[in-house]
Amino acid sequence: MTIDSQAFDSRAFRNALGCFATGIAVVTTVAPDGEPIGVTVNSFSSVSLDPPLVQFCLGRAAMSFEAFTTAPSFAVNILAEEQAELSNRFSRRDLQERWDGVGVERWDSGVPILTGCLASLECDREHVYDGGDHVIIVGRVRRLSGSEDGKPLLYFRGVYSKLP
Ligand SMILES: Cc1cc2nc3c(=O)[nH]c(=O)nc-3n(C[C@H](O)[C@H](O)[C@H](O)COP(=O)(O)O)c2cc1C
């Protein structure tokens, strides 16, 4: 069944987008006052191999909007299947509890790198493009870590999923 663009509502739009299975990442940065910032996203993707570019989309209404669009660096932390709890806590409005008990390392830029992730990518912010009610943030990867094993946390039709 096809639905004309004049007729579909936001629920139909979200349902169609939810058919695209993704991984989940927590993107992190540091606010101007030094406060660590972390947000759950599933809009992450690779952009370019040479130069090494990646992107994610951030809602303009996000509390972290200013931090991500002004800080020189951010990190993308790709969650493993046992890290659904991290995805939940970094998508809640409660900023106080987000970092309680979370293992963090700092590399070159000082942005928080979450421990235990499948991979982490430390990036310099390269571009911020308009994306409707979101912005598209493109970063150049400067340093990374990745594990050879471990399975990803997946997101499909609005619920977490795992590889069989
Ligand atoms: C699985 C999942 C994926 C999400 N993906 C995105 C995303 O790609 N971009 C975005 O802006 N928000 C995304 N969100 C919502 C943010 O995590 C949520 O709005 C968060 O509270 C924003 O934090 P902030 O307001 O402190 O910046 C996602 C949430 C979940 C649970």
The ligand as an SDF file (V2000), in Angstrom:
LIG
                    3D

 31 33  0  0  0  0  0  0  0  0999 V2000
   16.7330    4.5660   20.4970 C   0  0  0  0  0  0  0  0  0  0  0  0
   16.7320    6.0700   20.5140 C   0  0  0  0  0  0  0  0  0  0  0  0
   17.2540    6.7770   19.4420 C   0  0  0  0  0  0  0  0  0  0  0  0
   17.2670    8.1860   19.4400 C   0  0  0  0  0  0  0  0  0  0  0  0
   17.8220    8.8340   18.3800 N   0  0  0  0  0  0  0  0  0  0  0  0
   17.8890   10.1850   18.3830 C   0  0  0  0  0  0  0  0  0  0  0  0
   18.5530   10.8740   17.3220 C   0  0  0  0  0  0  0  0  0  0  0  0
   19.0720   10.2770   16.3910 O   0  0  0  0  0  0  0  0  0  0  0  0
   18.6150   12.2230   17.3850 N   0  0  0  0  0  0  0  0  0  0  0  0
   18.0610   12.9360   18.4230 C   0  0  0  0  0  0  0  0  0  0  0  0
   18.1490   14.1630   18.4270 O   0  0  0  0  0  0  0  0  0  0  0  0
   17.4290   12.3090   19.4450 N   0  0  0  0  0  0  0  0  0  0  0  0
   17.3550   10.9490   19.4580 C   0  0  0  0  0  0  0  0  0  0  0  0
   16.7450   10.2860   20.4900 N   0  0  0  0  0  0  0  0  0  0  0  0
   16.1260   11.0860   21.5620 C   0  0  0  0  0  0  0  0  0  0  0  0
   17.1680   11.6660   22.5420 C   0  0  0  0  0  0  0  0  0  0  0  0
   17.9960   10.6350   23.0910 O   0  0  0  0  0  0  0  0  0  0  0  0
   16.4280   12.3740   23.6970 C   0  0  0  0  0  0  0  0  0  0  0  0
   15.5600   13.3460   23.1590 O   0  0  0  0  0  0  0  0  0  0  0  0
   17.3640   13.0190   24.7000 C   0  0  0  0  0  0  0  0  0  0  0  0
   16.5990   13.3280   25.8580 O   0  0  0  0  0  0  0  0  0  0  0  0
   17.9920   14.3000   24.2080 C   0  0  0  0  0  0  0  0  0  0  0  0
   18.7940   14.7740   25.2700 O   0  0  0  0  0  0  0  0  0  0  0  0
   18.9820   16.3160   25.6080 P   0  0  0  0  0  0  0  0  0  0  0  0
   17.6280   16.9710   25.5150 O   0  0  0  0  0  0  0  0  0  0  0  0
   19.5740   16.3280   26.9770 O   0  0  0  0  0  0  0  0  0  0  0  0
   19.9370   16.8660   24.6050 O   0  0  0  0  0  0  0  0  0  0  0  0
   16.7330    8.9010   20.5340 C   0  0  0  0  0  0  0  0  0  0  0  0
   16.2120    8.1810   21.6250 C   0  0  0  0  0  0  0  0  0  0  0  0
   16.2210    6.7990   21.6210 C   0  0  0  0  0  0  0  0  0  0  0  0
   15.6730    6.0390   22.8130 C   0  0  0  0  0  0  0  0  0  0  0  0
  1  2  1  0
  2  3  1  0
  2 30  2  0
  3  4  2  0
  4  5  1  0
  4 28  1  0
  5  6  2  0
  6  7  1  0
  6 13  1  0
  7  8  2  0
  7  9  1  0
  9 10  1  0
 10 11  2  0
 10 12  1  0
 12 13  2  0
 13 14  1  0
 14 15  1  0
 14 28  1  0
 15 16  1  0
 16 17  1  0
 16 18  1  0
 18 19  1  0
 18 20  1  0
 20 21  1  0
 20 22  1  0
 22 23  1  0
 23 24  1  0
 24 25  2  0
 24 26  1  0
 24 27  1  0
 28 29  2  0
 29 30  1  0
 30 31  1  0
M  END
$$$$
